[in-house]
Amino acid sequence: MPGYETKQERIAVAGVEHLHIRSLLDRQQFADPLGLALRLGISSATWPLFGLLWPSGAQLAARMAQRPV
């Protein structure tokens, strides 16, 4: 089991098949024991956003890769 909890969501988008997203269970999960992120200006309040945005961005990239250029 990872050091964080996740949830599975199915998101409906009109005209295309549904997106299946695994993201962080809530916005209270972050880890920066050495303070590296804090020194770079990344606060604990912004950490969880990566866990929400990255999965949906990966889905978008996979869909766009299937489209002809």
Distance bins in CASP14 RR format, pairs under 12 A and 6 or more apart:
PFRMAT RR
TARGET T0000
AUTHOR 0000-0000-0000
RMODE 2
METHOD distances of the structure
MODEL  1
2 22 0 0 0 0 0 1 0 0 0 0 0
2 24 0 0 0 0 0 1 0 0 0 0 0
2 25 0 0 0 0 0 1 0 0 0 0 0
2 29 0 0 0 0 0 1 0 0 0 0 0
2 31 0 0 0 0 0 1 0 0 0 0 0
3 24 0 0 0 0 0 1 0 0 0 0 0
3 25 0 0 0 0 0 1 0 0 0 0 0
3 29 0 0 0 0 1 0 0 0 0 0 0
3 30 0 0 0 0 0 1 0 0 0 0 0
3 31 1 0 0 1 0 0 0 0 0 0 0
4 22 0 0 0 0 0 1 0 0 0 0 0
4 23 0 0 0 0 0 1 0 0 0 0 0
4 24 1 0 0 1 0 0 0 0 0 0 0
4 25 1 0 0 1 0 0 0 0 0 0 0
4 26 0 0 0 0 1 0 0 0 0 0 0
4 27 0 0 0 0 0 1 0 0 0 0 0
4 28 0 0 0 0 0 1 0 0 0 0 0
4 29 1 0 1 0 0 0 0 0 0 0 0
4 30 0 0 0 0 1 0 0 0 0 0 0
4 31 1 0 0 1 0 0 0 0 0 0 0
4 47 0 0 0 0 0 1 0 0 0 0 0
4 48 0 0 0 0 1 0 0 0 0 0 0
4 50 0 0 0 0 0 1 0 0 0 0 0
4 51 0 0 0 0 1 0 0 0 0 0 0
5 22 0 0 0 0 0 1 0 0 0 0 0
5 23 0 0 0 0 0 1 0 0 0 0 0
5 24 1 0 0 1 0 0 0 0 0 0 0
5 25 1 1 0 0 0 0 0 0 0 0 0
5 26 1 0 0 1 0 0 0 0 0 0 0
5 27 0 0 0 0 0 1 0 0 0 0 0
5 28 0 0 0 0 1 0 0 0 0 0 0
5 29 1 0 0 1 0 0 0 0 0 0 0
5 48 0 0 0 0 0 1 0 0 0 0 0
5 51 0 0 0 0 0 1 0 0 0 0 0
6 21 0 0 0 0 1 0 0 0 0 0 0
6 22 1 0 1 0 0 0 0 0 0 0 0
6 23 1 0 0 1 0 0 0 0 0 0 0
6 24 1 0 0 1 0 0 0 0 0 0 0
6 25 1 0 1 0 0 0 0 0 0 0 0
6 26 0 0 0 0 0 1 0 0 0 0 0
6 29 0 0 0 0 1 0 0 0 0 0 0
6 48 0 0 0 0 0 1 0 0 0 0 0
6 51 0 0 0 0 1 0 0 0 0 0 0
6 52 0 0 0 0 0 1 0 0 0 0 0
6 54 0 0 0 0 0 1 0 0 0 0 0
6 55 0 0 0 0 1 0 0 0 0 0 0
7 20 0 0 0 0 0 1 0 0 0 0 0
7 21 0 0 0 0 1 0 0 0 0 0 0
7 22 1 0 0 1 0 0 0 0 0 0 0
7 23 1 0 0 1 0 0 0 0 0 0 0
7 24 1 0 0 1 0 0 0 0 0 0 0
7 25 1 0 1 0 0 0 0 0 0 0 0
7 26 0 0 0 0 1 0 0 0 0 0 0
7 27 0 0 0 0 0 1 0 0 0 0 0
7 29 0 0 0 0 0 1 0 0 0 0 0
7 51 0 0 0 0 0 1 0 0 0 0 0
7 52 0 0 0 0 0 1 0 0 0 0 0
7 55 0 0 0 0 0 1 0 0 0 0 0
8 18 0 0 0 0 0 1 0 0 0 0 0
8 19 0 0 0 0 0 1 0 0 0 0 0
8 20 1 0 0 1 0 0 0 0 0 0 0
8 21 1 0 0 1 0 0 0 0 0 0 0
8 22 1 0 1 0 0 0 0 0 0 0 0
8 23 0 0 0 0 1 0 0 0 0 0 0
8 24 0 0 0 0 0 1 0 0 0 0 0
8 25 0 0 0 0 0 1 0 0 0 0 0
8 55 0 0 0 0 0 1 0 0 0 0 0
9 18 0 0 0 0 1 0 0 0 0 0 0
9 19 0 0 0 0 1 0 0 0 0 0 0
9 20 1 0 0 1 0 0 0 0 0 0 0
9 21 1 0 1 0 0 0 0 0 0 0 0
9 22 1 0 0 1 0 0 0 0 0 0 0
9 23 1 0 0 1 0 0 0 0 0 0 0
9 24 0 0 0 0 0 1 0 0 0 0 0
9 25 0 0 0 0 0 1 0 0 0 0 0
9 52 0 0 0 0 0 1 0 0 0 0 0
9 55 0 0 0 0 1 0 0 0 0 0 0
9 56 0 0 0 0 1 0 0 0 0 0 0
9 59 0 0 0 0 0 1 0 0 0 0 0
10 17 0 0 0 0 0 1 0 0 0 0 0
10 18 1 0 1 0 0 0 0 0 0 0 0
10 19 1 0 0 1 0 0 0 0 0 0 0
10 20 1 0 1 0 0 0 0 0 0 0 0
10 21 1 0 0 1 0 0 0 0 0 0 0
10 22 0 0 0 0 0 1 0 0 0 0 0
10 23 0 0 0 0 0 1 0 0 0 0 0
10 59 0 0 0 0 0 1 0 0 0 0 0
11 17 0 0 0 0 0 1 0 0 0 0 0
11 18 1 0 0 1 0 0 0 0 0 0 0
11 19 1 0 1 0 0 0 0 0 0 0 0
11 20 1 0 0 1 0 0 0 0 0 0 0
11 21 1 0 0 1 0 0 0 0 0 0 0
11 22 0 0 0 0 0 1 0 0 0 0 0
11 23 0 0 0 0 0 1 0 0 0 0 0
11 52 0 0 0 0 0 1 0 0 0 0 0
11 55 0 0 0 0 0 1 0 0 0 0 0
11 56 0 0 0 0 1 0 0 0 0 0 0
11 59 0 0 0 0 1 0 0 0 0 0 0
11 60 0 0 0 0 0 1 0 0 0 0 0
12 18 1 0 1 0 0 0 0 0 0 0 0
12 19 0 0 0 0 1 0 0 0 0 0 0
12 20 0 0 0 0 0 1 0 0 0 0 0
12 21 0 0 0 0 0 1 0 0 0 0 0
13 19 1 0 0 1 0 0 0 0 0 0 0
13 20 0 0 0 0 0 1 0 0 0 0 0
13 21 0 0 0 0 0 1 0 0 0 0 0
13 56 0 0 0 0 0 1 0 0 0 0 0
13 59 0 0 0 0 1 0 0 0 0 0 0
13 60 0 0 0 0 0 1 0 0 0 0 0
13 63 0 0 0 0 1 0 0 0 0 0 0
15 63 0 0 0 0 0 1 0 0 0 0 0
16 59 0 0 0 0 0 1 0 0 0 0 0
16 60 0 0 0 0 0 1 0 0 0 0 0
16 63 1 0 0 1 0 0 0 0 0 0 0
16 64 0 0 0 0 0 1 0 0 0 0 0
16 66 0 0 0 0 0 1 0 0 0 0 0
16 67 0 0 0 0 0 1 0 0 0 0 0
17 59 0 0 0 0 0 1 0 0 0 0 0
17 62 0 0 0 0 0 1 0 0 0 0 0
17 63 0 0 0 0 1 0 0 0 0 0 0
17 66 0 0 0 0 0 1 0 0 0 0 0
18 59 0 0 0 0 0 1 0 0 0 0 0
18 63 0 0 0 0 0 1 0 0 0 0 0
19 55 0 0 0 0 1 0 0 0 0 0 0
19 56 1 0 0 1 0 0 0 0 0 0 0
19 57 0 0 0 0 1 0 0 0 0 0 0
19 58 0 0 0 0 0 1 0 0 0 0 0
19 59 1 0 1 0 0 0 0 0 0 0 0
19 60 0 0 0 0 1 0 0 0 0 0 0
19 62 0 0 0 0 1 0 0 0 0 0 0
19 63 0 0 0 0 1 0 0 0 0 0 0
20 55 0 0 0 0 1 0 0 0 0 0 0
20 56 0 0 0 0 0 1 0 0 0 0 0
20 58 0 0 0 0 0 1 0 0 0 0 0
20 59 1 0 0 1 0 0 0 0 0 0 0
20 62 0 0 0 0 0 1 0 0 0 0 0
21 51 0 0 0 0 0 1 0 0 0 0 0
21 52 0 0 0 0 1 0 0 0 0 0 0
21 53 0 0 0 0 0 1 0 0 0 0 0
21 54 0 0 0 0 1 0 0 0 0 0 0
21 55 1 0 1 0 0 0 0 0 0 0 0
21 56 1 0 1 0 0 0 0 0 0 0 0
21 57 0 0 0 0 1 0 0 0 0 0 0
21 58 0 0 0 0 1 0 0 0 0 0 0
21 59 1 0 0 1 0 0 0 0 0 0 0
21 60 0 0 0 0 0 1 0 0 0 0 0
21 62 0 0 0 0 0 1 0 0 0 0 0
22 51 0 0 0 0 1 0 0 0 0 0 0
22 52 0 0 0 0 0 1 0 0 0 0 0
22 54 0 0 0 0 0 1 0 0 0 0 0
22 55 1 0 1 0 0 0 0 0 0 0 0
22 56 0 0 0 0 0 1 0 0 0 0 0
22 58 0 0 0 0 1 0 0 0 0 0 0
22 59 0 0 0 0 0 1 0 0 0 0 0
23 29 0 0 0 0 0 1 0 0 0 0 0
23 48 0 0 0 0 1 0 0 0 0 0 0
23 49 0 0 0 0 0 1 0 0 0 0 0
23 50 0 0 0 0 1 0 0 0 0 0 0
23 51 1 0 1 0 0 0 0 0 0 0 0
23 52 1 0 1 0 0 0 0 0 0 0 0
23 53 0 0 0 0 1 0 0 0 0 0 0
23 54 0 0 0 0 1 0 0 0 0 0 0
23 55 1 0 1 0 0 0 0 0 0 0 0
23 56 1 0 0 1 0 0 0 0 0 0 0
23 57 0 0 0 0 0 1 0 0 0 0 0
23 58 0 0 0 0 0 1 0 0 0 0 0
23 59 0 0 0 0 0 1 0 0 0 0 0
24 30 0 0 0 0 1 0 0 0 0 0 0
24 31 0 0 0 0 0 1 0 0 0 0 0
24 47 0 0 0 0 1 0 0 0 0 0 0
24 48 1 0 1 0 0 0 0 0 0 0 0
24 49 0 0 0 0 1 0 0 0 0 0 0
24 50 0 0 0 0 1 0 0 0 0 0 0
24 51 1 0 1 0 0 0 0 0 0 0 0
24 52 1 0 0 1 0 0 0 0 0 0 0
24 53 0 0 0 0 0 1 0 0 0 0 0
24 54 0 0 0 0 1 0 0 0 0 0 0
24 55 0 0 0 0 1 0 0 0 0 0 0
24 56 0 0 0 0 0 1 0 0 0 0 0
25 48 0 0 0 0 1 0 0 0 0 0 0
25 51 0 0 0 0 0 1 0 0 0 0 0
25 52 0 0 0 0 0 1 0 0 0 0 0
26 48 1 0 0 1 0 0 0 0 0 0 0
26 51 0 0 0 0 0 1 0 0 0 0 0
26 52 0 0 0 0 1 0 0 0 0 0 0
27 44 0 0 0 0 0 1 0 0 0 0 0
27 45 0 0 0 0 1 0 0 0 0 0 0
27 46 0 0 0 0 1 0 0 0 0 0 0
27 47 0 0 0 0 1 0 0 0 0 0 0
27 48 1 0 1 0 0 0 0 0 0 0 0
27 49 1 0 0 1 0 0 0 0 0 0 0
27 50 0 0 0 0 0 1 0 0 0 0 0
27 51 0 0 0 0 1 0 0 0 0 0 0
27 52 1 0 0 1 0 0 0 0 0 0 0
27 53 0 0 0 0 0 1 0 0 0 0 0
28 44 0 0 0 0 1 0 0 0 0 0 0
28 45 0 0 0 0 0 1 0 0 0 0 0
28 47 0 0 0 0 1 0 0 0 0 0 0
28 48 1 0 0 1 0 0 0 0 0 0 0
29 44 0 0 0 0 1 0 0 0 0 0 0
29 47 1 0 0 1 0 0 0 0 0 0 0
29 48 1 0 1 0 0 0 0 0 0 0 0
29 49 0 0 0 0 0 1 0 0 0 0 0
29 50 0 0 0 0 0 1 0 0 0 0 0
29 51 0 0 0 0 1 0 0 0 0 0 0
29 52 0 0 0 0 0 1 0 0 0 0 0
30 37 0 0 0 0 1 0 0 0 0 0 0
30 38 0 0 0 0 0 1 0 0 0 0 0
30 42 0 0 0 0 1 0 0 0 0 0 0
30 43 0 0 0 0 1 0 0 0 0 0 0
30 44 1 0 1 0 0 0 0 0 0 0 0
30 45 0 0 0 0 1 0 0 0 0 0 0
30 46 0 0 0 0 1 0 0 0 0 0 0
30 47 1 1 0 0 0 0 0 0 0 0 0
30 48 1 0 1 0 0 0 0 0 0 0 0
30 49 0 0 0 0 1 0 0 0 0 0 0
30 50 0 0 0 0 1 0 0 0 0 0 0
30 51 0 0 0 0 1 0 0 0 0 0 0
31 37 0 0 0 0 1 0 0 0 0 0 0
31 38 0 0 0 0 0 1 0 0 0 0 0
31 42 0 0 0 0 0 1 0 0 0 0 0
31 44 0 0 0 0 1 0 0 0 0 0 0
31 47 1 0 0 1 0 0 0 0 0 0 0
31 48 0 0 0 0 0 1 0 0 0 0 0
31 50 0 0 0 0 0 1 0 0 0 0 0
32 38 1 0 1 0 0 0 0 0 0 0 0
32 39 0 0 0 0 1 0 0 0 0 0 0
32 40 0 0 0 0 1 0 0 0 0 0 0
32 41 0 0 0 0 0 1 0 0 0 0 0
32 42 1 0 0 1 0 0 0 0 0 0 0
32 43 0 0 0 0 1 0 0 0 0 0 0
32 44 1 0 0 1 0 0 0 0 0 0 0
32 45 0 0 0 0 0 1 0 0 0 0 0
32 46 0 0 0 0 0 1 0 0 0 0 0
32 47 1 0 0 1 0 0 0 0 0 0 0
32 48 0 0 0 0 0 1 0 0 0 0 0
33 44 0 0 0 0 0 1 0 0 0 0 0
34 40 0 0 0 0 0 1 0 0 0 0 0
35 41 0 0 0 0 0 1 0 0 0 0 0
35 42 0 0 0 0 1 0 0 0 0 0 0
35 43 0 0 0 0 0 1 0 0 0 0 0
35 44 0 0 0 0 1 0 0 0 0 0 0
35 47 0 0 0 0 0 1 0 0 0 0 0
36 42 0 0 0 0 1 0 0 0 0 0 0
36 47 0 0 0 0 0 1 0 0 0 0 0
37 43 1 0 0 1 0 0 0 0 0 0 0
37 44 0 0 0 0 1 0 0 0 0 0 0
37 45 0 0 0 0 0 1 0 0 0 0 0
37 46 0 0 0 0 1 0 0 0 0 0 0
37 47 1 0 0 1 0 0 0 0 0 0 0
37 50 0 0 0 0 0 1 0 0 0 0 0
38 44 1 0 0 1 0 0 0 0 0 0 0
38 45 0 0 0 0 0 1 0 0 0 0 0
38 46 0 0 0 0 0 1 0 0 0 0 0
38 47 0 0 0 0 1 0 0 0 0 0 0
40 46 0 0 0 0 0 1 0 0 0 0 0
40 47 0 0 0 0 0 1 0 0 0 0 0
41 47 0 0 0 0 0 1 0 0 0 0 0
42 48 0 0 0 0 0 1 0 0 0 0 0
42 49 0 0 0 0 0 1 0 0 0 0 0
42 50 0 0 0 0 1 0 0 0 0 0 0
43 49 0 0 0 0 0 1 0 0 0 0 0
44 50 0 0 0 0 0 1 0 0 0 0 0
46 52 0 0 0 0 0 1 0 0 0 0 0
46 53 0 0 0 0 0 1 0 0 0 0 0
47 53 0 0 0 0 0 1 0 0 0 0 0
47 54 0 0 0 0 0 1 0 0 0 0 0
48 54 0 0 0 0 0 1 0 0 0 0 0
49 55 0 0 0 0 0 1 0 0 0 0 0
49 56 0 0 0 0 0 1 0 0 0 0 0
50 56 0 0 0 0 0 1 0 0 0 0 0
50 57 0 0 0 0 0 1 0 0 0 0 0
50 58 0 0 0 0 0 1 0 0 0 0 0
51 57 0 0 0 0 0 1 0 0 0 0 0
51 58 0 0 0 0 0 1 0 0 0 0 0
52 58 0 0 0 0 0 1 0 0 0 0 0
53 59 0 0 0 0 0 1 0 0 0 0 0
53 60 0 0 0 0 0 1 0 0 0 0 0
54 60 0 0 0 0 0 1 0 0 0 0 0
54 61 0 0 0 0 0 1 0 0 0 0 0
55 61 0 0 0 0 0 1 0 0 0 0 0
55 62 0 0 0 0 0 1 0 0 0 0 0
56 62 0 0 0 0 0 1 0 0 0 0 0
56 63 0 0 0 0 0 1 0 0 0 0 0
57 63 0 0 0 0 1 0 0 0 0 0 0
57 64 0 0 0 0 1 0 0 0 0 0 0
57 65 0 0 0 0 0 1 0 0 0 0 0
58 64 0 0 0 0 0 1 0 0 0 0 0
58 65 0 0 0 0 0 1 0 0 0 0 0
59 65 0 0 0 0 0 1 0 0 0 0 0
59 66 0 0 0 0 0 1 0 0 0 0 0
60 66 0 0 0 0 0 1 0 0 0 0 0
60 67 0 0 0 0 0 1 0 0 0 0 0
61 67 0 0 0 0 0 1 0 0 0 0 0
END
